[in-house]
Amino acid sequence: MNTEPTPQGDVSTVRLIYILYLVSFIAGITAIIGVVMAYVNKDDAAEWLQSHYQFIIHTFWKALVMSLISMVLMMVFIGFILIVLVMLWIIVRCVKGLKYVDQRQAHPDPTGWGF
């Protein structure tokens, strides 16, 4: 019996994680579920999908740090603007990631801060 995941299954998992990140604006726990799924699945994925898992993991940790900094800066009100920018940053990264997955392309810069 073949126990290797199919390429379609891997794509579905990556898509699900991106969607969990987007849903996290409503239910925050879904981002944590998504990053755990990324850590669990990253080693077994096809090489081009591993770049997406790496991108997803980096997005989670960078967003967490930026969100914490924004919350601290809310005492001087600049944090309210920064948290909105962090949210937009996450949305754009997820949408671009989904675009690359749909095109069956590796993410071009999985460790970068850009999109």
Short mmCIF file of the C-alpha atoms (twelve columns), coordinates in Angstrom:
data_MODEL
# 
_entry.id   MODEL 
# 
loop_
_atom_site.group_PDB 
_atom_site.id 
_atom_site.type_symbol 
_atom_site.label_atom_id 
_atom_site.label_alt_id 
_atom_site.label_comp_id 
_atom_site.label_asym_id 
_atom_site.label_seq_id 
_atom_site.Cartn_x 
_atom_site.Cartn_y 
_atom_site.Cartn_z 
_atom_site.pdbx_PDB_model_num 
ATOM 1   C CA . MET A 1   0.000   0.000  0.000   1 
ATOM 2   C CA . ASN A 2   1.337   3.412  -0.972  1 
ATOM 3   C CA . THR A 3   1.479   5.656  2.092   1 
ATOM 4   C CA . GLU A 4   3.077   8.660  0.403   1 
ATOM 5   C CA . PRO A 5   0.846   11.713 0.257   1 
ATOM 6   C CA . THR A 6   -0.471  12.669 -3.139  1 
ATOM 7   C CA . PRO A 7   0.536   16.041 -4.562  1 
ATOM 8   C CA . GLN A 8   -3.120  17.124 -4.458  1 
ATOM 9   C CA . GLY A 9   -3.303  16.273 -0.746  1 
ATOM 10  C CA . ASP A 10  -0.251  18.392 -0.059  1 
ATOM 11  C CA . VAL A 11  -1.743  21.306 -1.997  1 
ATOM 12  C CA . SER A 12  -4.986  20.987 -0.067  1 
ATOM 13  C CA . THR A 13  -3.123  21.101 3.235   1 
ATOM 14  C CA . VAL A 14  -1.186  24.228 2.254   1 
ATOM 15  C CA . ARG A 15  -4.384  25.915 1.068   1 
ATOM 16  C CA . LEU A 16  -6.100  24.994 4.319   1 
ATOM 17  C CA . ILE A 17  -3.274  26.532 6.354   1 
ATOM 18  C CA . TYR A 18  -3.435  29.789 4.401   1 
ATOM 19  C CA . ILE A 19  -7.200  29.859 4.980   1 
ATOM 20  C CA . LEU A 20  -6.736  29.126 8.694   1 
ATOM 21  C CA . TYR A 21  -4.431  32.149 8.893   1 
ATOM 22  C CA . LEU A 22  -7.091  34.336 7.282   1 
ATOM 23  C CA . VAL A 23  -9.816  32.956 9.566   1 
ATOM 24  C CA . SER A 24  -7.603  33.763 12.554  1 
ATOM 25  C CA . PHE A 25  -8.796  37.367 12.394  1 
ATOM 26  C CA . ILE A 26  -12.144 36.039 13.617  1 
ATOM 27  C CA . ALA A 27  -10.954 33.062 15.696  1 
ATOM 28  C CA . GLY A 28  -7.311  33.557 16.693  1 
ATOM 29  C CA . ILE A 29  -6.632  29.930 17.555  1 
ATOM 30  C CA . THR A 30  -6.761  28.894 13.903  1 
ATOM 31  C CA . ALA A 31  -3.367  30.493 13.207  1 
ATOM 32  C CA . ILE A 32  -1.825  28.324 15.918  1 
ATOM 33  C CA . ILE A 33  -3.465  25.244 14.406  1 
ATOM 34  C CA . GLY A 34  -2.116  26.306 11.010  1 
ATOM 35  C CA . VAL A 35  1.477   26.726 12.153  1 
ATOM 36  C CA . VAL A 36  1.383   23.356 13.935  1 
ATOM 37  C CA . MET A 37  0.092   21.747 10.734  1 
ATOM 38  C CA . ALA A 38  2.896   23.437 8.796   1 
ATOM 39  C CA . TYR A 39  5.561   22.111 11.151  1 
ATOM 40  C CA . VAL A 40  4.075   18.599 11.000  1 
ATOM 41  C CA . ASN A 41  3.761   18.457 7.190   1 
ATOM 42  C CA . LYS A 42  6.786   20.411 5.954   1 
ATOM 43  C CA . ASP A 43  9.270   17.528 5.786   1 
ATOM 44  C CA . ASP A 44  6.986   15.153 3.873   1 
ATOM 45  C CA . ALA A 45  5.923   17.654 1.200   1 
ATOM 46  C CA . ALA A 46  7.196   18.012 -2.323  1 
ATOM 47  C CA . GLU A 47  10.147  20.372 -2.626  1 
ATOM 48  C CA . TRP A 48  8.137   23.216 -4.154  1 
ATOM 49  C CA . LEU A 49  5.562   22.963 -1.352  1 
ATOM 50  C CA . GLN A 50  8.263   23.030 1.319   1 
ATOM 51  C CA . SER A 51  8.897   26.659 0.352   1 
ATOM 52  C CA . HIS A 52  5.241   27.381 1.166   1 
ATOM 53  C CA . TYR A 53  5.490   25.676 4.538   1 
ATOM 54  C CA . GLN A 54  8.620   27.688 5.286   1 
ATOM 55  C CA . PHE A 55  6.801   30.871 4.196   1 
ATOM 56  C CA . ILE A 56  3.797   30.010 6.392   1 
ATOM 57  C CA . ILE A 57  5.983   29.343 9.437   1 
ATOM 58  C CA . HIS A 58  7.956   32.570 8.960   1 
ATOM 59  C CA . THR A 59  4.718   34.509 8.506   1 
ATOM 60  C CA . PHE A 60  3.374   33.212 11.817  1 
ATOM 61  C CA . TRP A 61  6.441   34.091 13.884  1 
ATOM 62  C CA . LYS A 62  7.020   37.474 12.252  1 
ATOM 63  C CA . ALA A 63  3.344   38.392 12.657  1 
ATOM 64  C CA . LEU A 64  3.429   37.335 16.298  1 
ATOM 65  C CA . VAL A 65  6.452   39.524 17.045  1 
ATOM 66  C CA . MET A 66  5.024   42.488 15.138  1 
ATOM 67  C CA . SER A 67  1.662   42.089 16.889  1 
ATOM 68  C CA . LEU A 68  3.288   42.037 20.316  1 
ATOM 69  C CA . ILE A 69  5.272   45.170 19.485  1 
ATOM 70  C CA . SER A 70  2.083   46.815 18.220  1 
ATOM 71  C CA . MET A 71  0.236   45.951 21.438  1 
ATOM 72  C CA . VAL A 72  2.995   47.502 23.537  1 
ATOM 73  C CA . LEU A 73  2.928   50.616 21.351  1 
ATOM 74  C CA . MET A 74  -0.836  50.960 21.791  1 
ATOM 75  C CA . MET A 75  -0.016  52.877 24.953  1 
ATOM 76  C CA . VAL A 76  1.194   55.699 22.724  1 
ATOM 77  C CA . PHE A 77  -1.524  55.093 20.108  1 
ATOM 78  C CA . ILE A 78  0.853   54.302 17.220  1 
ATOM 79  C CA . GLY A 79  0.214   50.632 17.957  1 
ATOM 80  C CA . PHE A 80  -3.358  50.891 16.672  1 
ATOM 81  C CA . ILE A 81  -2.060  51.894 13.251  1 
ATOM 82  C CA . LEU A 82  0.679   49.282 13.343  1 
ATOM 83  C CA . ILE A 83  -1.702  46.434 14.198  1 
ATOM 84  C CA . VAL A 84  -3.834  47.321 11.169  1 
ATOM 85  C CA . LEU A 85  -0.698  47.280 9.013   1 
ATOM 86  C CA . VAL A 86  0.263   43.883 10.432  1 
ATOM 87  C CA . MET A 87  -3.191  42.549 9.575   1 
ATOM 88  C CA . LEU A 88  -2.914  43.856 6.020   1 
ATOM 89  C CA . TRP A 89  0.576   42.354 5.755   1 
ATOM 90  C CA . ILE A 90  -0.775  38.935 6.770   1 
ATOM 91  C CA . ILE A 91  -3.705  39.141 4.349   1 
ATOM 92  C CA . VAL A 92  -1.492  40.063 1.403   1 
ATOM 93  C CA . ARG A 93  1.030   37.319 2.230   1 
ATOM 94  C CA . CYS A 94  -1.723  34.702 2.450   1 
ATOM 95  C CA . VAL A 95  -3.384  35.792 -0.790  1 
ATOM 96  C CA . LYS A 96  -0.053  35.833 -2.646  1 
ATOM 97  C CA . GLY A 97  0.814   32.427 -1.174  1 
ATOM 98  C CA . LEU A 98  -2.518  31.014 -2.341  1 
ATOM 99  C CA . LYS A 99  -1.839  32.443 -5.801  1 
ATOM 100 C CA . TYR A 100 1.512   30.650 -6.005  1 
ATOM 101 C CA . VAL A 101 -0.046  27.391 -4.795  1 
ATOM 102 C CA . ASP A 102 -2.803  27.601 -7.404  1 
ATOM 103 C CA . GLN A 103 -0.131  28.120 -10.074 1 
ATOM 104 C CA . ARG A 104 1.808   25.146 -8.652  1 
ATOM 105 C CA . GLN A 105 4.878   27.328 -8.075  1 
ATOM 106 C CA . ALA A 106 7.307   27.415 -5.191  1 
ATOM 107 C CA . HIS A 107 7.231   30.598 -3.179  1 
ATOM 108 C CA . PRO A 108 10.034  32.813 -4.543  1 
ATOM 109 C CA . ASP A 109 11.150  34.256 -1.173  1 
ATOM 110 C CA . PRO A 110 9.911   32.117 1.719   1 
ATOM 111 C CA . THR A 111 12.107  33.743 4.384   1 
ATOM 112 C CA . GLY A 112 11.731  37.361 3.329   1 
ATOM 113 C CA . TRP A 113 9.653   40.071 4.931   1 
ATOM 114 C CA . GLY A 114 7.917   41.053 1.688   1 
ATOM 115 C CA . PHE A 115 5.072   39.469 -0.143  1 
# 
